[in-house]
Amino acid sequence: MFSRMSFRQMLLAGFLLIALVLGAAAMQGLHLLEAFAQQSRHGADAALGLTSAAQQLAERTVDMERSARQYRVLGDDALKARFVVSRDGAESALAAFSAAAPATLGGVADAWRAAARQAEAALDAATGEADLRDALDRLHRINERLSVDARQWVARQNATLLNQLEANRLRLAWQVLLAVLFGALLAALFGWQLARPVKQIEAAIEDLGESRLDRPIEVEGPADLRQLGQRLDWLRQRLSELEADRVRMLRHVSHELKTPLAALREGVALLEDEVTGALSPPQREVVGILRANAHVLQGRIEDLLGFNAAVFDARRLHRSTFALGALLERIVDAQRLQAQSRDVSIVLDTTPISIDADAEKIGVAIGNLLANAISFSPAGGEVSLRARHGGEWAIVDCIDAGPGVAGDDAGRIFDPFFQGRRQPATAREGSGVGLSIVREYVQAHGGRVALVSGERGAHFRIELPLSV
């Protein structure tokens, strides 16, 4: 089902389902609240009705007693008729008791009717005075019992309502809890369904950025994100083809340039060996110029090809965790002979630091800085190579005692093939790509390289994140 939905449809479906679950819980709670409110109103009406019925019954009993006693004294039939009217008027109150609780209050109401009939029968009896008094006393006792039973019935109804309220509260609490849990489960399910392809796309883009083009890109999830994954895989294939074309082009250019250059150098060598005849001093000078420039041209071609290869290879990182201090020691050992030949001392100062990076490329970057520092330092000079912690960064400083970098050159010092104006007389002419390779390799790791201003010499600083 999810595979046929788009990202937007799945997101909307998730919101609707969660809203439906929470809305159903809210509607159920509203229904329970409305039902309880209705029962409370009915209970209040019943309690008010029973109170009114008890009061009405007491008034009718008093009227009956007054009429009965007057009839016994005066013998007026109108008084007897008033007795009957009062008795009949009590029926509505008795009916209210019987309707409220037929099993309990209804039986007491029937007892009241029986006592009323007994009192009516005693009105005309010759010896009815005692029976009438007993019947009237019985009516009063029944009235009191009805009042007590009515209050007890109301109390029971209130207790029942409170118990029902507590039960409804617990039921509603469980329903809300289950609705929230189910909503959270739905949110987690839809979140996982939506986050998984996004993470896959993120990983695919990272692979493309790191030039890991040998991994097929597969994205699972909504239809539109799967289609995006297919387009990314198509892009991976195109980049892979372009990478193959680039390699072929570099090989072709290298062959096309080096072959005639080799022939040129061979011809110059033949001229120097005077194979074609003796050379005059001016001719020998021209041949020397040709030989030197052919050598420079070959170096430029190799530097150009090497820089292009380094730029394209910068994003291919083979990360591992290694000790930065041990790497610096190996770099210093590799260049110690060069430093000794120029009478330059190297001072290494490191602290224990472990970083997650491509050790080979970081070694090339730091090695280029150290080689430049040695080349530009005067005889008897000192090169300082330091490594330290800087929060979440590893900081490497390379400081030489050379002529430094001119202020106008500082902004272009990392540009490819740029040669600074301050060149020591003893330094060999460089290609101008060493610092550019340093920048490419450091930035590929998410780091920074900069020229730090100082009193003398050049001070370069590399900052690398300790981990990805």
C-alpha positions as CSV (number, residue, x, y, z in Angstrom):
1,M,0.0,0.0,0.0
2,F,2.8,2.5,1.0
3,S,4.7,1.7,-2.2
4,R,1.9,3.1,-4.4
5,M,1.6,6.4,-2.4
6,S,3.6,9.5,-3.0
7,F,5.6,11.3,-0.2
8,R,2.9,13.9,0.1
9,Q,0.0,11.4,0.1
10,M,1.8,9.3,2.8
11,L,2.4,12.4,4.9
12,L,-1.2,13.4,4.6
13,A,-2.5,9.9,5.3
14,G,-0.4,9.8,8.5
15,F,-1.8,13.1,9.7
16,L,-5.3,12.1,8.9
17,L,-5.0,8.7,10.6
18,I,-3.5,10.2,13.7
19,A,-6.1,12.9,13.8
20,L,-8.9,10.3,13.3
21,V,-7.6,8.2,16.3
22,L,-7.3,11.2,18.6
23,G,-10.6,12.6,17.3
24,A,-12.4,9.3,18.0
25,A,-11.0,9.3,21.6
26,A,-12.2,12.9,22.0
27,M,-15.7,12.1,20.6
28,Q,-15.9,9.1,22.9
29,G,-15.0,11.3,25.9
30,L,-17.6,13.8,24.8
31,H,-20.2,11.1,24.5
32,L,-19.4,9.8,28.0
33,L,-19.6,13.3,29.4
34,E,-22.9,14.0,27.8
35,A,-24.4,10.7,29.0
36,F,-23.2,11.5,32.6
37,A,-24.6,15.0,32.4
38,Q,-28.0,13.6,31.3
39,Q,-28.0,11.0,34.1
40,S,-27.1,13.7,36.6
41,R,-30.0,15.9,35.3
42,H,-32.4,12.9,35.6
43,G,-31.2,12.1,39.1
44,A,-31.6,15.8,40.2
45,D,-35.1,15.9,38.7
46,A,-36.0,12.6,40.4
47,A,-34.6,13.8,43.8
48,L,-36.6,17.1,43.4
49,G,-39.7,15.2,42.5
50,L,-39.4,12.8,45.5
51,T,-38.9,15.8,47.8
52,S,-41.9,17.5,46.4
53,A,-43.9,14.3,46.6
54,A,-43.0,13.8,50.2
55,Q,-44.0,17.3,51.1
56,Q,-47.3,16.9,49.2
57,L,-48.0,13.6,50.9
58,A,-47.4,15.1,54.3
59,E,-49.8,18.0,53.5
60,R,-52.5,15.6,52.3
61,T,-52.1,13.5,55.3
62,V,-52.6,16.5,57.6
63,D,-55.7,17.5,55.5
64,M,-57.1,14.0,55.8
65,E,-56.4,14.0,59.6
66,R,-58.2,17.3,60.1
67,S,-61.1,16.3,58.0
68,A,-61.5,13.0,59.7
69,R,-61.4,14.4,63.2
70,Q,-63.9,17.1,62.3
71,Y,-66.2,14.6,60.7
72,R,-66.1,12.4,63.8
73,V,-67.2,15.4,65.8
74,L,-69.7,17.1,63.4
75,G,-70.8,14.3,61.2
76,D,-70.9,16.6,58.2
77,D,-70.7,14.7,54.9
78,A,-68.8,17.6,53.3
79,L,-66.0,16.9,55.7
80,K,-65.9,13.2,54.7
81,A,-65.9,14.3,51.0
82,R,-62.9,16.6,51.8
83,F,-61.2,13.6,53.4
84,V,-61.7,11.6,50.2
85,V,-60.5,14.5,48.0
86,S,-57.3,14.8,50.1
87,R,-56.7,11.0,49.9
88,D,-57.2,11.1,46.1
89,G,-54.9,14.1,45.8
90,A,-52.1,12.1,47.4
91,E,-52.2,9.6,44.5
92,S,-49.9,11.7,42.4
93,A,-47.3,11.8,45.1
94,L,-47.7,8.1,45.7
95,A,-47.3,7.4,42.0
96,A,-44.1,9.4,42.0
97,F,-42.7,7.2,44.7
98,S,-43.8,4.0,42.9
99,A,-42.3,5.2,39.6
100,A,-39.0,6.0,41.2
101,A,-38.4,2.7,43.0
102,P,-41.3,0.2,42.5
103,A,-39.6,-2.5,44.7
104,T,-39.0,-0.3,47.7
105,L,-40.9,3.0,47.7
106,G,-43.7,1.4,45.7
107,G,-44.4,-1.1,48.6
108,V,-44.4,1.7,51.2
109,A,-46.8,3.7,49.0
110,D,-49.1,0.7,48.9
111,A,-49.0,0.6,52.7
112,W,-50.0,4.2,52.8
113,R,-53.0,3.5,50.6
114,A,-54.0,0.6,52.9
115,A,-53.7,2.9,55.9
116,A,-55.8,5.5,54.1
117,R,-58.5,3.0,53.4
118,Q,-58.4,1.8,57.0
119,A,-58.9,5.4,58.2
120,E,-61.8,5.9,55.8
121,A,-63.4,2.7,57.0
122,A,-63.1,3.9,60.6
123,L,-64.9,7.2,59.9
124,D,-68.4,5.7,60.2
125,A,-67.7,2.8,62.6
126,A,-69.3,3.0,66.0
127,T,-66.0,2.1,67.6
128,G,-63.9,3.7,64.9
129,E,-62.2,6.3,67.1
130,A,-59.4,4.1,68.2
131,D,-59.1,2.6,64.7
132,L,-59.0,6.0,63.1
133,R,-56.3,7.2,65.5
134,D,-54.2,4.1,64.8
135,A,-54.7,4.5,61.0
136,L,-53.8,8.2,61.1
137,D,-50.7,7.5,63.3
138,R,-49.8,4.8,60.8
139,L,-50.1,7.3,57.9
140,H,-47.7,9.7,59.7
141,R,-45.2,6.9,60.3
142,I,-45.4,5.8,56.7
143,N,-44.8,9.4,55.7
144,E,-41.7,9.5,57.8
145,R,-40.6,6.2,56.4
146,L,-41.2,7.4,52.8
147,S,-39.1,10.5,53.5
148,V,-36.3,8.5,54.9
149,D,-36.5,5.9,52.1
150,A,-36.6,8.7,49.6
151,R,-33.5,10.3,51.0
152,Q,-31.7,6.9,51.0
153,W,-32.8,6.3,47.5
154,V,-31.4,9.7,46.4
155,A,-28.2,8.9,48.3
156,R,-27.9,5.6,46.5
157,Q,-28.5,7.2,43.2
158,N,-25.8,9.8,43.9
159,A,-23.4,7.1,44.9
160,T,-24.2,5.2,41.7
161,L,-23.6,8.3,39.7
162,L,-20.3,8.9,41.5
163,N,-19.2,5.3,40.9
164,Q,-20.2,5.6,37.3
165,L,-18.3,8.9,37.0
166,E,-15.2,7.2,38.4
167,A,-15.7,4.2,36.0
168,N,-16.1,6.6,33.1
169,R,-13.1,8.6,34.2
170,L,-10.9,5.4,34.2
171,R,-12.4,4.2,31.0
172,L,-11.8,7.6,29.4
173,A,-8.2,7.7,30.7
174,W,-7.5,4.3,29.2
175,Q,-9.1,5.3,25.9
176,V,-7.0,8.5,25.8
177,L,-3.9,6.6,26.7
178,L,-4.5,3.9,24.1
179,A,-5.3,6.6,21.5
180,V,-2.1,8.5,22.3
181,L,-0.1,5.3,22.2
182,F,-1.8,4.2,18.9
183,G,-1.2,7.7,17.5
184,A,2.4,7.6,18.6
185,L,2.7,4.1,16.9
186,L,1.2,5.5,13.7
187,A,3.5,8.5,13.9
188,A,6.5,6.2,14.4
189,L,5.4,4.0,11.5
190,F,4.8,6.8,9.1
191,G,8.0,8.6,10.3
192,W,10.0,5.4,9.7
193,Q,8.4,5.0,6.3
194,L,9.2,8.6,5.4
195,A,12.6,8.9,7.1
196,R,14.1,5.7,5.7
197,P,14.1,6.8,2.0
198,V,15.3,10.3,3.0
199,K,18.2,8.7,4.8
200,Q,18.9,6.5,1.8
201,I,18.8,9.5,-0.5
202,E,21.1,11.4,1.9
203,A,23.6,8.5,1.9
204,A,23.4,8.2,-1.9
205,I,24.2,12.0,-2.2
206,E,27.0,11.6,0.2
207,D,28.4,8.7,-1.9
208,L,28.1,10.8,-5.0
209,G,29.9,13.7,-3.3
210,E,32.7,11.3,-2.1
211,S,33.0,9.9,-5.6
212,R,32.0,6.4,-4.4
213,L,30.4,5.6,-7.7
214,D,30.6,1.8,-7.5
215,R,27.6,1.5,-5.2
216,P,24.1,1.1,-6.9
217,I,21.6,3.5,-5.4
218,E,18.3,1.9,-4.2
219,V,15.6,3.9,-2.5
220,E,12.6,2.2,-0.8
221,G,9.4,4.0,0.2
222,P,6.9,6.3,-1.6
223,A,6.7,6.2,-5.3
224,D,8.1,9.6,-6.0
225,L,11.1,9.1,-3.7
226,R,11.8,5.7,-5.4
227,Q,11.7,7.6,-8.7
228,L,14.1,10.1,-7.3
229,G,16.4,7.2,-6.3
230,Q,16.3,5.9,-9.9
231,R,17.3,9.4,-11.2
232,L,20.2,9.5,-8.6
233,D,21.3,6.1,-9.8
234,W,21.2,7.4,-13.4
235,L,23.3,10.3,-12.2
236,R,25.7,7.9,-10.6
237,Q,26.1,6.0,-13.8
238,R,26.7,9.2,-15.8
239,L,29.3,10.4,-13.3
240,S,31.0,7.0,-13.5
241,E,31.1,7.3,-17.2
242,L,32.5,10.8,-17.0
243,E,35.1,9.6,-14.5
244,A,36.1,6.9,-16.9
245,D,36.3,9.4,-19.8
246,R,38.4,11.7,-17.6
247,V,40.9,8.9,-16.9
248,R,41.0,8.1,-20.6
249,M,41.5,11.7,-21.4
250,L,44.4,12.1,-19.0
251,R,46.1,9.1,-20.3
252,H,45.6,10.3,-23.9
253,V,46.8,13.8,-23.1
254,S,49.8,12.4,-21.2
255,H,50.7,10.2,-24.1
256,E,50.1,12.9,-26.7
257,L,52.3,15.4,-24.9
258,K,55.0,13.2,-23.5
259,T,55.7,11.4,-26.8
260,P,56.7,14.5,-28.8
261,L,58.4,15.9,-25.7
262,A,60.5,12.8,-25.4
263,A,61.4,13.1,-29.1
264,L,62.4,16.7,-28.5
265,R,64.6,15.9,-25.5
266,E,66.2,13.0,-27.5
267,G,66.9,15.4,-30.3
268,V,68.5,17.9,-27.9
269,A,70.6,15.2,-26.4
270,L,71.8,14.2,-29.9
271,L,72.7,17.8,-30.6
272,E,74.6,18.0,-27.3
273,D,76.5,14.9,-28.2
274,E,77.4,16.6,-31.5
275,V,76.1,13.6,-33.5
276,T,75.3,15.9,-36.4
277,G,78.6,17.7,-36.2
278,A,80.6,20.0,-33.9
279,L,78.7,22.9,-32.3
280,S,79.9,26.4,-31.9
281,P,79.7,28.1,-28.5
282,P,76.6,30.0,-29.5
283,Q,75.0,26.9,-30.8
284,R,75.9,25.0,-27.6
285,E,74.2,27.8,-25.6
286,V,71.1,27.5,-27.7
287,V,71.0,23.7,-27.2
288,G,71.4,24.3,-23.4
289,I,68.4,26.6,-23.4
290,L,66.4,24.0,-25.4
291,R,67.4,21.2,-22.9
292,A,66.5,23.3,-19.8
293,N,63.1,24.4,-21.2
294,A,62.3,20.9,-22.4
295,H,62.9,19.8,-18.8
296,V,60.8,22.6,-17.4
297,L,58.0,21.8,-19.9
298,Q,58.0,18.1,-18.9
299,G,57.8,19.1,-15.2
300,R,54.9,21.5,-15.9
301,I,53.0,18.7,-17.8
302,E,53.5,16.3,-15.0
303,D,52.5,18.9,-12.4
304,L,49.3,19.7,-14.4
305,L,48.3,16.1,-14.8
306,G,49.2,15.4,-11.1
307,F,47.1,18.4,-9.9
308,N,44.1,17.4,-12.0
309,A,44.4,13.8,-10.7
310,A,44.6,15.1,-7.1
311,V,41.6,17.4,-7.5
312,F,39.4,14.5,-8.9
313,D,40.8,12.1,-6.3
314,A,40.3,14.5,-3.3
315,R,36.8,13.3,-2.6
316,R,37.7,9.6,-2.6
317,L,38.4,9.3,1.1
318,H,39.4,6.1,2.7
319,R,38.8,7.0,6.3
320,S,40.3,5.3,9.3
321,T,41.1,6.3,12.9
322,F,44.8,6.9,13.4
323,A,47.2,8.8,15.7
324,L,48.1,12.2,14.2
325,G,51.4,12.3,16.1
326,A,52.7,9.1,14.6
327,L,51.8,10.3,11.1
328,L,53.7,13.6,11.6
329,E,56.8,11.6,12.8
330,R,56.7,9.5,9.6
331,I,56.4,12.7,7.5
332,V,59.4,14.3,9.3
333,D,61.5,11.1,8.9
334,A,60.7,11.0,5.2
335,Q,62.0,14.6,4.7
336,R,64.8,14.7,7.2
337,L,67.5,14.1,4.5
338,Q,66.1,17.0,2.5
339,A,66.3,19.2,5.6
340,Q,69.9,18.1,6.4
341,S,71.0,18.8,2.8
342,R,69.8,22.4,3.3
343,D,71.1,22.6,6.9
344,V,67.6,23.1,8.2
345,S,66.4,21.6,11.5
346,I,62.9,20.3,12.1
347,V,61.3,20.7,15.6
348,L,58.3,18.4,16.1
349,D,55.9,19.1,19.0
350,T,52.7,16.9,19.2
351,T,50.1,15.9,21.7
352,P,48.2,12.6,21.6
353,I,45.5,13.1,19.0
354,S,43.4,10.5,17.2
355,I,41.4,11.6,14.1
356,D,39.1,9.9,11.7
357,A,40.4,10.8,8.2
358,D,42.2,9.5,5.1
359,A,45.8,9.1,6.5
360,E,47.4,9.1,3.0
361,K,45.8,12.3,1.9
362,I,46.4,14.1,5.2
363,G,50.0,12.9,5.0
364,V,50.4,14.4,1.5
365,A,48.9,17.7,2.6
366,I,51.1,18.1,5.7
367,G,54.1,16.8,3.7
368,N,53.6,19.5,1.1
369,L,53.6,22.2,3.8
370,L,56.7,20.7,5.4
371,A,58.5,20.5,2.0
372,N,57.7,24.1,1.2
373,A,58.9,25.2,4.6
374,I,62.2,23.4,4.2
375,S,62.7,24.8,0.7
376,F,62.0,28.4,1.8
377,S,64.1,28.3,5.0
378,P,67.6,29.6,4.9
379,A,70.7,27.6,5.9
380,G,70.7,27.2,9.6
381,G,67.0,27.9,9.9
382,E,64.4,26.0,11.8
383,V,61.0,24.6,10.8
384,S,58.5,24.0,13.5
385,L,55.7,21.4,13.1
386,R,53.1,21.3,15.9
387,A,49.9,19.4,16.5
388,R,47.4,20.1,19.3
389,H,43.7,19.9,20.3
390,G,41.4,22.8,19.6
391,G,38.0,21.7,20.9
392,E,36.5,19.4,18.3
393,W,39.4,20.1,16.0
394,A,42.9,18.9,15.5
395,I,45.2,21.8,14.7
396,V,48.5,21.4,12.8
397,D,50.9,24.4,12.5
398,C,53.9,24.5,10.1
399,I,56.2,27.5,10.7
400,D,59.4,28.3,8.8
401,A,62.1,30.9,9.0
402,G,61.9,32.0,5.3
403,P,61.0,35.3,3.7
404,G,57.3,34.7,4.3
405,V,54.5,35.7,2.1
406,A,53.9,39.2,0.7
407,G,50.7,40.8,1.8
408,D,49.5,41.1,-1.8
409,D,50.1,37.4,-2.4
410,A,48.2,36.1,0.7
411,G,44.8,36.0,-1.0
412,R,46.2,33.9,-3.9
413,I,48.7,31.7,-2.2
414,F,46.5,28.6,-2.5
415,D,45.5,29.2,-6.2
416,P,46.9,26.6,-8.7
417,F,50.2,27.5,-10.3
418,F,50.6,30.7,-8.4
419,Q,54.1,31.7,-7.6
420,G,54.7,34.2,-4.8
421,R,57.0,37.2,-5.3
422,R,59.2,36.4,-2.3
423,Q,61.4,33.5,-3.5
424,P,64.7,32.8,-1.7
425,A,67.8,32.7,-3.9
426,T,68.6,29.1,-3.0
427,A,65.1,27.7,-3.5
428,R,64.3,25.6,-6.5
429,E,61.6,26.9,-8.7
430,G,58.3,25.2,-7.7
431,S,55.3,24.3,-9.8
432,G,52.8,26.3,-7.7
433,V,50.4,23.3,-7.1
434,G,51.6,22.0,-3.7
435,L,49.5,24.4,-1.6
436,S,46.5,23.9,-4.0
437,I,46.6,20.2,-3.3
438,V,46.9,20.9,0.4
439,R,43.7,23.0,0.2
440,E,41.8,20.4,-1.8
441,Y,42.7,17.5,0.5
442,V,41.9,19.5,3.7
443,Q,38.6,20.8,2.4
444,A,37.6,17.3,1.3
445,H,37.8,16.3,5.0
446,G,35.6,19.3,6.1
447,G,38.7,21.1,7.4
448,R,40.3,24.5,6.9
449,V,43.8,25.6,5.9
450,A,44.9,29.2,6.2
451,L,48.0,31.5,6.2
452,V,48.5,32.9,9.7
453,S,50.1,36.3,10.0
454,G,53.4,36.3,11.9
455,E,56.5,38.4,12.5
456,R,58.7,36.5,10.1
457,G,58.6,33.4,8.0
458,A,55.4,31.7,6.8
459,H,52.9,30.2,9.2
460,F,50.4,27.8,7.7
461,R,47.6,26.2,9.9
462,I,45.5,23.1,9.1
463,E,42.3,22.5,11.1
464,L,40.8,19.1,10.8
465,P,37.6,17.7,12.5
466,L,38.4,14.9,15.0
467,S,35.5,12.8,13.6
468,V,33.0,13.0,10.8
